[in-house]
Amino acid sequence: MLLNTGAFAQIQICVDKVPRQLQNINAQNGVFDFNTKWTNGSVLKVKFTGGTDFVRNKVTYYSRFWESCANISFQYIDSGTPDILISFNPDGTSWSYVGTNAKYYTQQGQPSMNFGWFNYNTTEEEFKRTTLHEFGHALGLLHEHMHPAATIHWNYPVVYNYYQAKGWSIPDIRAQVLDKYSVTLSNHNYDKFSIMHYPIPREFTTDGYSVGWNRELSVEDKRLAAEMYPRPQPVTTTTGSVSCKLENIDCEYNVTNSNNQKGMKILLSFTINNAKNKNCRASAYFYYKDGDALKDFNNLYKTTDGKVASGSDFSPLYDNTSFTKLEIFLPYDELEMQDGEHKLKYKVSIWSEDRKELIQSGYYYFTYTKGLICEDFEVLANFNNNTMDIMPKFAVKNGQSVTCKACVYFYDNNEVPLKDANNNALSYCAAFRPGYKTTVYNHSSNSDLYMTIPYNDISIPTGTHNVKYFVALYDDTNKQFGTSKWYTKSFTRQ
């Protein structure tokens, strides 16, 4: 895509390829977003399809910048099935599938990454910027401008008009630019200098905020990569030279165990050496995204110092023993979270018999949600000759495909409910059904959710009165998940 705005003219940016695991998921009271991180220490096989030796060498060179800060390496191959398959389709778009989602496509012989504008005329800065960005996606990172904590004040009419002129649909604009991810596979705090950030011209924001073209890995990019893929530390145990290699970690979310508890199942595949008949343990530890450990409050699923954890004991049968999908289960109730959206992470460690840490997985991020979540809630209104249009403006998360409703309620100045002709509390409702993982309403120039109230329905005595109203949001069980502040409108009854 070309961004033709001021200093950003004629410079291409990445087109977001939404991970398969993030599509069409509605997991109320569970994990909404899944991690796509590779197993720590992986050697990822990379293969090219198409492209000249010149552009291939540039991509190979700049991709290795990630190896300096992450315990991941890239092995470029000429044959066999790769983990990452890179094409050079000159369609003007560059993109990459996120993390392990790449394997779904490469196993079918389809590219998982594309550089759509690389040629002999490409500048060195452009080779570096774009390669670092796309390989960031390949390692599991997402676009930084869609960071959950970003507070970018978008100028919605300008953004919509600009991208619609480029042929984008409203859903495309929301999905590529305006929506926020729920996942935390971006920097801990919003980082405008991240290599994963879109450029933002000042015209796209209401306060003149802008972000230029980032061409280097930021300090936070490097820190996050090192946290996701930490380098192992040498271990010497009293049982000898015990060693362990992680081969794969899978996590199944929103599953139910034999006790009918809903939770997450972590499955470990690894090889352990020189620990025959020893009592070893694999443990998973749970944290907030900022690094604070979750605390246990019911004396279950915990460490000796009261932190939330779960584990599985095992005893190798041979000097060199391989385990496939050793299970660690944690019920969601043990996270002990209030209603809302919670950014969490876990890591796995494997311990020797004398409780020396043999290997650590690095952190896997996930978002746990309970109920629907409403953000940035305010109420707009249009006052016409005979009616008023009430337009709630908000973003709703975790409500994809849930039938919801917005209701406006009217009160007098003393906050006593006004009544309709049947002497019932005066209210009007409108149904809505979010279509995205994060759906925004009434942010564009067109109203997509509103309630029309005839003035004659507002029963007040003659004279001038201040009528108060607010809007509440409900899910399909009639549970309220959002409430606006009070608003006041002056009415005169003849």
C-alpha positions as CSV (number, residue, x, y, z in Angstrom):
1,M,0.0,0.0,0.0
2,L,1.2,3.5,-0.7
3,L,0.8,6.3,1.8
4,N,0.6,9.5,-0.1
5,T,0.5,12.1,2.8
6,G,3.2,14.7,3.1
7,A,6.6,13.3,4.1
8,F,5.1,9.8,3.9
9,A,4.4,9.9,0.2
10,Q,5.3,6.9,-2.0
11,I,6.6,4.7,0.9
12,Q,5.1,1.3,1.3
13,I,3.9,-0.3,4.6
14,C,3.1,-3.8,5.7
15,V,-0.3,-5.3,5.1
16,D,-1.5,-7.1,8.3
17,K,-2.0,-10.9,7.9
18,V,-4.3,-11.8,10.8
19,P,-3.2,-15.0,12.5
20,R,-5.6,-17.9,11.8
21,Q,-6.0,-18.5,15.5
22,L,-7.2,-15.0,16.1
23,Q,-10.0,-15.3,13.5
24,N,-13.7,-16.0,14.3
25,I,-13.1,-16.7,18.0
26,N,-15.7,-15.8,20.7
27,A,-14.5,-17.2,24.0
28,Q,-16.3,-15.3,26.7
29,N,-14.9,-16.2,30.1
30,G,-11.8,-17.7,28.6
31,V,-8.7,-17.0,26.5
32,F,-9.6,-14.8,23.5
33,D,-6.2,-14.5,21.9
34,F,-3.7,-17.3,21.4
35,N,0.1,-17.1,21.4
36,T,2.0,-18.0,18.2
37,K,5.5,-18.0,19.6
38,W,8.0,-20.6,18.4
39,T,9.6,-22.9,21.0
40,N,12.5,-21.2,22.6
41,G,15.9,-22.2,21.0
42,S,14.3,-23.2,17.7
43,V,16.3,-23.2,14.5
44,L,13.8,-22.0,11.9
45,K,14.3,-23.2,8.4
46,V,13.8,-20.5,5.8
47,K,13.5,-20.9,2.0
48,F,13.1,-18.5,-0.9
49,T,10.8,-18.9,-3.8
50,G,11.6,-16.4,-6.6
51,G,13.7,-13.2,-6.2
52,T,17.2,-12.4,-7.4
53,D,20.3,-13.3,-5.5
54,F,20.7,-9.6,-4.8
55,V,17.4,-9.2,-2.9
56,R,17.8,-12.7,-1.3
57,N,21.2,-11.7,0.2
58,K,19.7,-8.5,1.6
59,V,16.9,-10.3,3.4
60,T,19.3,-13.0,4.7
61,Y,21.6,-10.3,6.1
62,Y,19.0,-8.1,7.9
63,S,17.0,-11.0,9.2
64,R,20.0,-12.1,11.3
65,F,19.7,-8.8,13.4
66,W,17.0,-10.6,15.4
67,E,19.4,-13.5,16.2
68,S,21.5,-11.1,18.2
69,C,18.7,-10.5,20.8
70,A,16.6,-13.6,20.6
71,N,17.5,-17.3,21.2
72,I,16.3,-18.2,17.7
73,S,18.3,-18.8,14.6
74,F,17.5,-18.9,10.9
75,Q,18.8,-21.7,8.7
76,Y,18.4,-20.9,5.0
77,I,17.7,-24.0,2.9
78,D,17.4,-24.8,-0.8
79,S,15.2,-27.9,-0.5
80,G,12.7,-29.5,1.9
81,T,9.7,-28.0,3.8
82,P,10.6,-24.7,5.5
83,D,9.1,-23.1,8.6
84,I,9.2,-19.8,6.7
85,L,8.7,-19.5,2.9
86,I,9.5,-16.1,1.4
87,S,8.2,-14.9,-2.0
88,F,8.9,-11.8,-4.0
89,N,5.5,-11.3,-5.7
90,P,5.8,-7.7,-7.1
91,D,2.3,-6.7,-6.2
92,G,3.3,-3.8,-4.0
93,T,2.5,-5.4,-0.7
94,S,4.8,-6.8,2.0
95,W,3.5,-9.1,4.7
96,S,4.2,-12.0,7.0
97,Y,2.0,-14.4,8.9
98,V,2.6,-14.2,12.6
99,G,4.8,-16.8,14.4
100,T,3.9,-20.4,14.1
101,N,0.9,-19.6,11.8
102,A,3.5,-19.7,9.0
103,K,3.7,-23.5,9.2
104,Y,0.1,-23.9,8.2
105,Y,0.9,-22.2,4.9
106,T,4.4,-23.5,4.2
107,Q,3.3,-27.1,4.7
108,Q,0.9,-26.5,1.8
109,G,3.7,-25.0,-0.3
110,Q,2.3,-21.5,0.1
111,P,4.5,-18.5,1.0
112,S,4.3,-17.3,4.6
113,M,6.1,-14.0,3.9
114,N,6.3,-11.7,0.9
115,F,8.4,-8.7,-0.1
116,G,6.4,-7.0,-2.8
117,W,8.7,-4.1,-3.8
118,F,12.3,-5.2,-3.4
119,N,14.5,-4.8,-6.5
120,Y,17.8,-3.4,-7.5
121,N,16.6,0.2,-6.9
122,T,15.5,-0.4,-3.3
123,T,17.4,1.6,-0.8
124,E,19.5,0.0,2.0
125,E,17.2,1.7,4.6
126,E,14.1,0.2,3.0
127,F,15.7,-3.3,2.9
128,K,16.6,-3.1,6.5
129,R,13.3,-1.5,7.8
130,T,11.0,-3.9,5.9
131,T,13.0,-7.1,6.6
132,L,13.2,-6.4,10.3
133,H,9.5,-5.6,10.4
134,E,8.4,-8.8,8.6
135,F,10.7,-11.0,10.5
136,G,9.3,-9.4,13.7
137,H,6.0,-10.8,12.6
138,A,7.6,-14.1,11.8
139,L,8.8,-14.3,15.4
140,G,5.3,-13.6,16.7
141,L,5.2,-9.8,17.1
142,L,2.1,-7.7,16.1
143,H,1.7,-4.2,14.9
144,E,2.6,-1.7,17.6
145,H,0.1,1.0,16.5
146,M,-2.7,-1.6,17.5
147,H,-1.1,-2.1,21.0
148,P,-3.9,-2.5,23.6
149,A,-2.4,0.4,25.6
150,A,-2.0,2.8,22.7
151,T,-4.0,6.1,23.1
152,I,-3.8,7.3,19.5
153,H,-6.5,9.9,18.9
154,W,-7.5,9.0,15.4
155,N,-9.2,11.6,13.2
156,Y,-11.7,9.0,12.1
157,P,-13.2,10.9,9.1
158,V,-9.8,11.6,7.7
159,V,-8.6,8.0,8.1
160,Y,-11.8,6.6,6.7
161,N,-11.8,9.0,3.7
162,Y,-8.2,8.4,3.0
163,Y,-8.3,4.6,2.9
164,Q,-11.7,4.4,1.2
165,A,-10.2,6.4,-1.6
166,K,-7.6,3.7,-1.8
167,G,-10.3,1.1,-2.3
168,W,-10.4,-0.2,1.3
169,S,-13.7,-1.2,2.9
170,I,-14.7,0.0,6.4
171,P,-14.0,-3.5,7.9
172,D,-10.5,-3.4,6.2
173,I,-9.8,0.0,7.7
174,R,-10.8,-1.1,11.2
175,A,-8.9,-4.4,11.0
176,Q,-5.7,-2.8,9.6
177,V,-5.6,0.5,11.3
178,L,-8.1,1.4,14.0
179,D,-8.8,-1.8,15.9
180,K,-6.7,-2.7,18.9
181,Y,-5.3,-6.2,19.5
182,S,-6.2,-7.9,22.8
183,V,-3.1,-9.9,22.7
184,T,0.1,-8.6,24.3
185,L,2.6,-9.7,21.7
186,S,3.8,-6.1,21.4
187,N,6.0,-4.2,23.7
188,H,5.0,-4.0,27.4
189,N,4.2,-0.3,27.1
190,Y,3.2,1.3,23.9
191,D,6.4,2.1,22.0
192,K,6.3,4.6,19.2
193,F,9.8,3.7,18.2
194,S,9.1,0.0,17.6
195,I,10.1,-1.5,14.3
196,M,6.6,-2.9,14.3
197,H,4.8,0.5,14.3
198,Y,3.0,1.9,11.3
199,P,4.0,5.5,10.4
200,I,1.2,7.9,11.2
201,P,1.0,11.3,9.5
202,R,-0.3,14.1,11.8
203,E,-3.4,14.6,9.6
204,F,-4.5,11.1,10.8
205,T,-4.9,12.3,14.5
206,T,-7.0,15.0,16.1
207,D,-4.1,16.3,18.3
208,G,-1.3,16.3,15.6
209,Y,0.4,13.2,17.0
210,S,2.6,11.5,14.4
211,V,5.0,8.6,14.1
212,G,7.8,8.5,11.5
213,W,9.4,5.6,9.7
214,N,11.2,3.4,12.3
215,R,14.2,1.7,10.7
216,E,15.9,0.1,13.7
217,L,15.0,-2.4,16.4
218,S,14.1,-0.2,19.4
219,V,15.3,-0.9,22.9
220,E,11.9,-2.4,23.8
221,D,11.9,-4.5,20.7
222,K,15.2,-6.1,21.8
223,R,14.0,-6.5,25.4
224,L,10.7,-8.2,24.3
225,A,12.6,-10.6,21.9
226,A,15.0,-11.6,24.7
227,E,12.0,-12.2,27.1
228,M,10.2,-14.3,24.6
229,Y,13.3,-16.3,23.6
230,P,15.8,-16.2,26.5
231,R,19.2,-17.7,26.2
232,P,19.8,-20.7,28.4
233,Q,22.1,-20.6,31.4
234,P,24.6,-23.4,32.2
235,V,23.4,-25.9,34.8
236,T,25.3,-28.3,37.0
237,T,23.3,-30.6,39.3
238,T,24.3,-33.1,42.1
239,T,23.0,-35.9,39.8
240,G,25.6,-35.2,37.2
241,S,25.5,-33.5,33.8
242,V,21.7,-33.5,33.4
243,S,20.5,-31.6,30.3
244,C,17.2,-30.9,28.6
245,K,16.1,-29.7,25.2
246,L,12.7,-28.3,24.6
247,E,11.3,-29.4,21.2
248,N,7.8,-28.0,21.3
249,I,5.2,-26.3,23.5
250,D,1.6,-26.3,22.6
251,C,-1.3,-24.8,24.6
252,E,-4.9,-25.7,24.3
253,Y,-7.2,-23.0,25.6
254,N,-10.8,-23.2,26.8
255,V,-10.7,-26.9,27.4
256,T,-12.5,-28.8,30.2
257,N,-10.8,-31.5,32.3
258,S,-12.3,-34.6,33.9
259,N,-13.5,-32.5,36.9
260,N,-15.5,-30.3,34.5
261,Q,-13.1,-27.3,35.1
262,K,-12.5,-25.0,32.2
263,G,-8.9,-24.0,31.7
264,M,-5.7,-24.2,29.7
265,K,-3.7,-27.3,28.9
266,I,0.1,-26.8,28.3
267,L,1.7,-29.7,26.4
268,L,5.4,-30.1,26.5
269,S,7.6,-32.1,24.2
270,F,11.3,-32.4,25.3
271,T,14.3,-34.7,25.7
272,I,16.1,-35.0,29.0
273,N,19.5,-36.6,29.3
274,N,21.2,-38.4,32.3
275,A,18.2,-38.3,34.6
276,K,17.2,-42.0,34.5
277,N,14.8,-42.9,37.3
278,K,15.1,-39.4,38.8
279,N,12.1,-37.5,40.2
280,C,11.9,-34.5,37.9
281,R,9.2,-31.9,37.4
282,A,7.8,-29.6,34.8
283,S,6.2,-26.4,36.1
284,A,4.2,-23.5,34.6
285,Y,4.3,-20.1,36.3
286,F,1.7,-17.4,35.7
287,Y,2.3,-13.6,35.6
288,Y,0.7,-10.3,34.7
289,K,2.2,-8.9,31.5
290,D,4.3,-6.4,33.5
291,G,6.1,-9.3,35.2
292,D,4.3,-9.5,38.6
293,A,3.5,-13.0,39.6
294,L,-0.2,-13.9,40.1
295,K,-0.9,-14.6,43.8
296,D,-2.8,-17.7,45.0
297,F,-5.7,-17.1,47.4
298,N,-7.2,-20.6,47.9
299,N,-4.0,-22.7,48.6
300,L,-4.4,-24.6,45.4
301,Y,-2.2,-24.6,42.2
302,K,0.6,-22.6,43.9
303,T,4.3,-22.4,44.5
304,T,5.8,-22.8,48.0
305,D,5.8,-19.0,48.3
306,G,2.1,-18.5,47.3
307,K,2.3,-17.7,43.6
308,V,0.0,-19.3,41.0
309,A,1.6,-22.3,39.3
310,S,0.8,-25.8,38.0
311,G,3.1,-28.7,37.3
312,S,3.6,-32.3,36.4
313,D,6.1,-34.8,37.9
314,F,7.9,-37.3,35.7
315,S,10.7,-39.9,36.0
316,P,12.7,-40.7,32.8
317,L,13.0,-44.4,32.0
318,Y,16.2,-44.1,30.1
319,D,19.5,-42.2,30.1
320,N,18.1,-40.2,27.1
321,T,14.3,-40.0,27.4
322,S,12.0,-38.1,25.1
323,F,8.5,-36.9,26.3
324,T,5.8,-36.0,23.9
325,K,3.0,-33.8,25.1
326,L,3.6,-34.0,28.9
327,E,0.5,-32.2,30.2
328,I,0.2,-29.3,32.6
329,F,-3.4,-28.2,33.3
330,L,-4.5,-24.9,35.0
331,P,-8.2,-24.2,35.7
332,Y,-9.1,-20.6,34.8
333,D,-10.7,-20.3,38.3
334,E,-7.2,-20.5,39.7
335,L,-6.3,-17.3,37.9
336,E,-8.8,-15.7,40.3
337,M,-9.6,-12.7,38.1
338,Q,-12.4,-10.2,38.3
339,D,-14.6,-9.4,35.3
340,G,-12.7,-7.7,32.6
341,E,-9.8,-8.2,30.3
342,H,-6.4,-9.3,31.7
343,K,-3.1,-9.3,30.0
344,L,-1.2,-12.3,31.3
345,K,1.8,-14.5,30.4
346,Y,3.3,-17.8,31.5
347,K,6.6,-19.6,31.3
348,V,7.6,-23.2,31.7
349,S,10.6,-24.6,33.5
350,I,11.9,-28.1,33.7
351,W,13.6,-29.1,37.0
352,S,16.1,-31.8,38.0
353,E,15.6,-34.0,41.0
354,D,17.6,-31.6,43.2
355,R,15.4,-28.7,41.8
356,K,17.9,-27.1,39.5
357,E,16.3,-25.4,36.6
358,L,17.4,-27.3,33.5
359,I,15.7,-25.1,30.9
360,Q,13.1,-22.3,30.6
361,S,10.6,-21.8,27.8
362,G,10.5,-18.0,27.8
363,Y,7.2,-16.2,28.1
364,Y,4.0,-17.0,26.3
365,Y,1.4,-14.2,26.2
366,F,-2.3,-14.6,26.4
367,T,-5.4,-12.5,27.2
368,Y,-7.9,-13.8,29.7
369,T,-11.4,-12.2,29.6
370,K,-14.5,-12.5,31.7
371,G,-17.6,-11.1,30.1
372,L,-17.9,-8.3,27.5
373,I,-15.7,-5.2,27.8
374,C,-16.7,-1.7,26.9
375,E,-14.2,1.1,26.4
376,D,-14.2,4.8,25.4
377,F,-17.9,5.1,26.1
378,E,-19.7,8.4,25.4
379,V,-23.1,9.4,24.1
380,L,-23.7,11.6,21.0
381,A,-27.1,13.2,20.2
382,N,-28.8,14.9,17.3
383,F,-31.8,17.1,18.2
384,N,-34.3,17.6,15.4
385,N,-37.6,19.4,15.3
386,N,-39.7,16.5,16.7
387,T,-37.2,13.8,17.6
388,M,-33.8,13.2,19.2
389,D,-31.3,10.6,18.0
390,I,-29.2,9.1,20.8
391,M,-26.0,7.6,19.4
392,P,-23.8,5.7,21.9
393,K,-20.1,5.8,20.9
394,F,-17.9,3.0,22.2
395,A,-15.7,0.0,21.5
396,V,-16.7,-3.4,22.6
397,K,-14.3,-6.3,23.1
398,N,-15.0,-10.1,23.5
399,G,-18.4,-9.7,22.0
400,Q,-18.0,-11.0,18.5
401,S,-21.3,-12.6,17.3
402,V,-23.0,-11.9,20.6
403,T,-26.5,-10.3,20.3
404,C,-26.4,-7.2,22.5
405,K,-28.5,-4.2,23.1
406,A,-28.1,-0.5,24.0
407,C,-30.8,1.2,26.1
408,V,-31.4,4.8,26.9
409,Y,-33.2,5.8,30.1
410,F,-34.8,9.1,30.9
411,Y,-35.2,10.8,34.3
412,D,-36.3,14.2,35.7
413,N,-33.9,16.6,37.3
414,N,-34.3,14.7,40.6
415,E,-33.3,11.4,38.9
416,V,-36.9,10.0,39.1
417,P,-37.7,7.9,36.1
418,L,-40.0,9.4,33.5
419,K,-42.9,7.3,32.4
420,D,-44.3,6.4,29.1
421,A,-48.0,6.3,28.1
422,N,-48.4,2.9,29.9
423,N,-46.8,4.3,33.1
424,N,-43.6,2.3,32.5
425,A,-40.2,3.7,32.9
426,L,-39.3,5.5,29.7
427,S,-36.6,3.7,27.7
428,Y,-35.6,2.9,24.2
429,C,-33.4,0.1,23.1
430,A,-31.5,-0.9,19.9
431,A,-29.9,-4.3,19.2
432,F,-26.4,-4.7,17.9
433,R,-24.2,-7.7,17.1
434,P,-20.4,-7.0,17.1
435,G,-18.7,-8.4,14.1
436,Y,-15.0,-8.2,15.2
437,K,-12.8,-9.1,18.1
438,T,-12.9,-5.3,18.8
439,T,-15.8,-3.5,17.3
440,V,-16.3,0.3,17.4
441,Y,-19.6,2.1,17.0
442,N,-20.4,5.6,15.8
443,H,-16.7,6.5,15.2
444,S,-17.2,7.1,11.5
445,S,-19.1,9.8,9.7
446,N,-22.0,7.4,9.4
447,S,-24.1,6.4,12.4
448,D,-24.2,2.7,12.8
449,L,-26.1,2.4,16.1
450,Y,-28.8,4.9,17.3
451,M,-32.2,5.2,19.0
452,T,-34.8,7.8,17.8
453,I,-37.0,9.2,20.5
454,P,-40.1,11.4,19.7
455,Y,-40.3,14.4,22.0
456,N,-44.0,13.6,22.5
457,D,-43.0,10.4,24.3
458,I,-41.2,12.3,27.0
459,S,-43.9,13.0,29.5
460,I,-43.2,16.2,31.5
461,P,-45.4,19.0,32.8
462,T,-45.8,22.3,31.1
463,G,-42.9,24.6,31.3
464,T,-39.1,24.2,30.8
465,H,-37.4,21.2,32.4
466,N,-33.9,19.6,32.4
467,V,-34.4,16.0,31.4
468,K,-31.5,13.6,32.3
469,Y,-30.6,10.4,30.4
470,F,-27.9,7.8,30.2
471,V,-27.2,4.7,28.1
472,A,-26.5,1.2,29.3
473,L,-25.2,-1.8,27.3
474,Y,-26.3,-5.4,27.9
475,D,-25.1,-8.8,26.6
476,D,-27.3,-11.7,25.5
477,T,-28.0,-12.7,29.1
478,N,-29.2,-9.2,29.9
479,K,-26.0,-8.6,32.0
480,Q,-24.9,-5.0,31.9
481,F,-21.4,-4.5,30.7
482,G,-21.2,-0.7,30.1
483,T,-22.9,2.5,31.4
484,S,-22.4,6.0,30.2
485,K,-22.3,9.1,32.3
486,W,-25.4,11.2,32.8
487,Y,-26.4,13.7,30.1
488,T,-28.9,16.6,30.4
489,K,-31.2,18.1,27.8
490,S,-33.5,21.1,28.3
491,F,-37.1,20.6,27.1
492,T,-40.1,23.0,27.0
493,R,-43.6,21.6,27.2
494,Q,-46.3,24.1,26.1
